[in-house]
Every structure is written in C-alpha cells, then in structure tokens.
C-alpha cells in the first residue's frame, strides 16, 4: 500500500467545519461526551478572539488531524512561548506521519515568531506519543514539577 502524502497548514476560520469533528473526537478520546456543536463553538471563539493557532493535516484532501497552540510568555526569559495543548490524529490516519507533520509545523511556526520554546504534556502511559516526541527532539522536563488547581467547570 502506498503511503499518501500529508499536507499540513495553518488553519483558518474557513476550516472550522473540517476541524470541529476532529476536535470533538479528540475530546471524546479524553473521556468527554461527544458534543459537536460545543466543539465547533469553542474553536470558533478561539479563532474570533485570536486566542490560538491551529494547524490542520490533510491526507487526500480529507482532514486527518490537528494541533492547537496557545500563546504564552516567559517573564524570566523575556520571550514568547507556546503551549501545544491539543494534538489529535484520526484513528484511521495514525502511523502515517500526520502527528510528526503537525509537530513540525508547530515548531516552524514558533521559530518564525522567535519563540523561546514549545511546551506540551501527555499522559504518563502514552508511550507512543512520548516516543514520537523524543524522536523529534522534545525533552522531558527534569527541573520542574507541574501543579494544577482545579476550578469550577474545569
């Protein structure tokens, strides 16, 4: 079987209907109930307010995966940073280079904007993702513990 090329690009508002089902599937992957309308509304708000940058991967012109970056800043480093908060590949498109294409697109984007770093987190048992991240040069943080404070509705 011939491997079809992956086309990865920065998404625009015009891609909302292609992204929403992927975003809904991503949320379901993490145990949330499916809600395509809410997924679409959430993405629409991010686009309308310029609160994130989304990359869309396509195979044969069909949506295959996405990555979403949220901007941040390092006060100590006096530099821009990005949180790669969401990365998802449709189950039937996995192991075809979609995730690595999305990660490379995010990296290229952050470099163009002279960001100091990209940050992501993944589940401790998600060894497939950890292997991919390491293969692409991502390094596990050895200096900081991460803490969360859950707030209502989170």
N, C-alpha and C positions, 0 to 999 in steps of 0.2 A: 504494500500500500504506500502510495506517495504521500509524503508529508506536505500539506498545504501551507503556504506562507502565511505568517501572522502579520497583519498590518496594525500598528499601534499609533495612536494620535491623541492629542489633547481634545477632549470632548467639548462640545458647545451646547447651548440650550436646545439647539435643533436635534441633539442626540438623546433628549430626555426620554422619549418613548422606547428607545433601544436600551437605555441604561436602567430604567425602572424595574423591569423584570429581573435583571441580574442583581440589582440591589436588594430586591425582595427575597430572592433565592439566597443571597449572602446572609441576610438577617435570619432566615429560616435555618441555615446551616448552623447558626449560633443559638438555636433553640427558641427563636421568637416566632410567633404565629405569622402566617402569611398575611400581608396587607398591601397589595399592590398600590392602592390609592395613597396610603400613608407614605410608602416608599417614594412614590413619584412626588408627593408634596414636599417631603424632606429634601430631596435632590433639587427640586425647583427653587426652594428657599436658599439653598447654598449657591446656586447659580445667580439668582436675583440679587443676592447681597454680596456676591464676590467673596464668599467665605471659604471656598475650597477650589482646588484644581483637580479635575477628574480626567483620567486617561481611559480610553476605550480601545480594546483589542478586538479585531475582527478577523475571522477566517472565512474565506469565500464570501465576503461582504456581509456576513452574519455576526452579530455580537457574540463574543466568546469570553470576555472578561473585562474587569475594570479595576482601577486603583484610584483611591481618593487621597489627596494630600491636604492637610490643614496647615496654614502658615503659623509660625511662631517666631520667637526671637530669643537669642541668648544675651542676657544683660551682661554677664561676665565677659563673653566673647565679643560683645558689640556687633552681633551678626544675626542675619536671618537664618532660621531653621525651618524644617518641615517635618510634620508628623505624618508618616504614611499610615493612616488609620485603617483603611479598608483595602483589601486585596482579595479578589474573588475570580475564579475561573469556572465556567460552566462545567459540570461533571463530564460531559461528553467531549470536552475540549482539553482536558487535563493531559499532562505529559506530552505536550506538543510545542512547548516553548512560549506559551501565552503568558504565564506568570513572569518568566525571565524577561520577556519583551516589555511588560508593564513596569517591572522594576528598573530596567534600563532607561525607559522613557522618563520615569520619575527622577532618576539620577541625572539624566541630561538636562532636564528642566531645572532642577535645583542648582546644578553647576552654572547654567546660563544666568541665573539670578544671583550668583556668587554666594549661595547659602553655605553656612559653615558645616551643616550636617543634615542628614535624614535620620529619623528615628522611627522604629517600629517595635511592636511587641507581638508575640504569638504565644499560643498555649504551650505549656511545658511538654505536653505529649504530642505536639505537632512536629514530629521529627522530619517529615518530608519537607515541610516549609523551612525548618532550621537548616537542613542540608542544602537546600537551594540558596538560602541567604548566605551561608558560609561560602558556597561556591562562587557567588558573585561579589565577595569581598566584604560583606557585612560582618561586624564583630560583636560578640556578646559583651554587654557592659560588665566590667569587672570592678567598677568603682562605686556604683550607686545601687541602693535598694529602692524599689518603687513602692509607694504607698498610695492608697486611694481612700477617699472619704465619700461613701455613697450618700447621695442626696435624694430627696423625694423625686420619683419619676425616672430615676436613672437606671 
